[in-house]
Amino acid sequence: MTAESGIGASVRRKEDRRFITGNGRYTDDLNRPGQTYAFFVRSPHAHARIKRVDTAKAAKMPGVVAVFTGKDVADSKVGGLICGWLIKSKDGSPHKAPPHPIIALDTVRHVGDQVAVVIGETLSQARDAAEQVQVDYEVLPAVIDPKDAAAKGAAQVHADAPGNLCYDWELGDKAATEAAFAKAHHVAKLDLVNNRLIPNAMEPRAAVAEYDFGTDSYTVWSTSQNPHVLKLLLCAFVLQVPEHKMRVIAPDVGGGFGSKIFNYPEETVCTWASKQIRRPVKWTAERSESFLTDAHGRDHVTHVELALDKDGKFLAMRVDTYANLGAYLSTFATSVPTYLYAPLLAGPYTTPQLYIEVKGVFTHTTPVDAYRGAGRPEATYLLERIVETAAREMKIDPAELRRRNFIPPDAFPYQTPVIQQYDIGNYHASLDKALEMIDYKGFPARRAQSEKKGKRRGIGFSSYIEACGIAPSAAVGALGGGVGLWESGQVRFNPTGSVTIHTGSHSHGQGHETTFAQIVADKLGVPIENIEVVHGDTDKTAFGMGTYGSRSLAVGGSAIVKACDKIVAKAKKIAAHMLEAAVEDIEHERGVFKVSGTDKSVNIAQIAFSAYVPHNYPADVEPGLDETAFYDPLNFSFPAGTHICEVEVDPDTGIVEIAKWVAVDDFGTVINPMVVEGQVHGGIAQGVGQALLETCVYDKQSGQLLTGSYMDYCMPRADNLPSFEVGMTTTPSPLNPLGVKGCGEAGAIAAPPALINAVTDALGIKHLDMPASPEKVWRAAQASRPRMAAE
Amino acid sequence: MYAFNYHRPGSLAEAAKLIAANAEAKLLAGGQTLIPTLKQRLAQPGDVIDLGGIAELKGIKVEGGNVVVGAMTRHGEVAASAEVRKAIPALAALAGGIGDPQVRNLGTIGGSIANSDPAADYPAAALGLGATIHTSKRQIPADKFFTGMFETALEEGEIIVKVAFPAPKRAAYQKFENPASRYAIVGVMVAETANGVRVAVTGAAPSVFRWTEAEAALGKSFAAGALDGLKAKADGLNADIHASAEYRAHLIGVMARRAVAACG
């Protein structure tokens, strides 16, 4: 049984029965008796002083229950939203944390900033009334680009953040890096932009908040990736509600990609307002609101230099990055361009010295925070672009240059110069397998074929490493993180032998209900159809930290293993009693408990029944079979691998077609290969989106979002993607009981540099900023000649 | 969406009467532009007249060398029509490339050309094939129909009944799509007709237009090579975050050459 459903089996996803039959239950599906609807009045300006908000006319409109402004919120002593990661500037000062009111008080700082909320009996009535809220603005100059914002004379976003600087942070040894550069044989240099992205989860954000006067408590249904964390933030930091007086439920959630980690103004306003009006309040984002208010991703402007010796060995790297944080600090905004970015610039290489400077900058744009990969895609793009540039400039084969600088497989655990200690890996193995899968030797012939058709063909490498499974609580705390990052897992046997698993992580597309069930099926021999996974409800599961940073399996899965271990320890005692043997003589394998050297055995279902109907039961053992474990990881996990892609560029139109894509990843032990491949495919698709199609564009003068709908913001579609060839190499992590590493973000981390390396190779140019959209590529193609003709 | 009065006339005469009585009313054909506009509250008509119940506006006929398409015929029906595929395969192919299946199952030819969206495909077919637009009041040649961005020769209360396309000797349509919206950044219909070569360009300018220099060159020699060295002028072309005027001008040449090549 376990062979088909245990660890390593491509079990079909248990959750898909409800998802593909339209029986998922999302927040917006939920309706409460007496429910009202919130509609937000939003700023049409990027930067303006609010002179007056007149709600009198709106309040008299039909069906209006209440209209609230920033002043109402301020008068009720509600706090602002917080940022949970403290970053210290070079001079030791803490990052600037300007107020982030849940409804703007006197100033709006980005288009879409909320100015008032209208609560109506119906959504249409709320919306009609919202149009009657009169706001007088004094429009002020806006600044959009992070480098512009840091320049002298730029419009100021917050009075208490001079020069729009949130922090000026550094990592690494500056002097040693400079010294290494002084000895360099060659220095490769690049200026590049990591383009700003809009997350676009399929399900828009939504909330239903209900206040119960009788118990003085709240229930909040929310599209959250981490309901416990949201509860903690809402209660302890913003609304000052005792934690035992709030329940947060994140039911089925249709994708997050990071954007649903955060505590946003909207669910906070709904929760606050539900007490003011003593009725449930519902809000669901319109897609236009998602574009304007979901935390955006990336948006870096960077200069990078890589020093090499005459053999192509990396000596040092220095990086100067301006990171756009948007108008306010989102929940984990400060950490993304610092600790989730700079340590990753060591990559899979032995570069002995790195020095990274990051200026976190406020602008009049939507807040920026973690988006699939969160800092690691930015790092990997930078690193793999500069490595590629160095290879071309020194005329060393790009695969060979990487190979010369990889950390050798026998050097683990490997301490990088920038914080991280890698547990294990074999980067040569992934590269070699990828080269074989793509038939690297055959590339010149394929290029010649393409050129016969008038196309230009290029090949691009991306050898990445990422740090996920975030993370050891103590380490996170030492770096300024305001939370612990352990996870909880509970394995509860029912009397008839079926199992309910409770996890503090949250599935919003990752397939936990299948993968976690496979772990218990494997460990305890329970048929997978007899296992249910419960998540997303703070009243049902022990406190947990949720799902992001590819942590659910490495941390949450490990907690479940630890709970299984506790089950086994207790079951052995019960089995010993049932079999009239000593506990030390009981052997366990996949749910069968046997007296060593005999054929006497009982199975876990029999033991569970005995535990709940303890008529003949050991006196020193508690009844019941239900164990909870909390697991704090020993380290991050470090998935790594090599992606190689080939593109064909049409020089007449600038269209880039992906001809081949090979992904070889090392995720350690794989629980469900089908689910993992799906994660890789989805990750690559998002990486292709960033590299070829997606970009968030604001008008630099007015601060208006020009890509505010799918008419202008280009998401990847099936016809933009090739059939991916996915391979695996495996070095099980020695640091967690499953030997696993995270797989959720690797594709999005690896893909962009592979594509841009391929496009620039095809065009014979040094660099092209993402996305490689048709006009940009066409212009580059006009300015360059085919590579073969040039060489 | 704001509230409005909804009408669903059963005949053209009834529809004409309704619109005559209420000049501010909006005609609803396939609704592929009007409905999103209403949903976003960008328009607030007091009355909407749904043309979906009028049988005489629907259907495809081939008569006397003309493919005649009723105004309320869906794009998907034109794309799938064996008669259209036989008489003017380029027209069926163009219709089959509009939007996505949902759009093609609702959008109509009358709605498309009446809207005269600068990035729509059907205006290129109408102008490129030299169609005649039959309305509730008169017949309008395509050359006189498209007058500007979202502007046509239609008068107030005038309803498109059908569009008659003379079958060309050969024709082809090539489109360079906006990667996000999949509307035409540049779409070129090239047709060799009884009255000479016609080249109609959509997407590139505020309104569909004929590229007369290309027509002249192809009139001498109907081959892709005849357009070598011929450049469309960038002056007056559209420019946005997806494509500059210069790029659009270049693409007109590329798409025209590819259309000629596709004519076989």
Interface residues (C-beta under 8 A of the other chain):
Chain A: E131 S288 D652 T653 L693 V697 L706 T707 Y710 M711 D712 Y713 C714 M715 S773 P774 E775 W778 R779
Chain B: Q40 R41 F176 N178 P179 A180 S181 Y183 I241 H242 A243 S244 Y247 H250 L251 V254
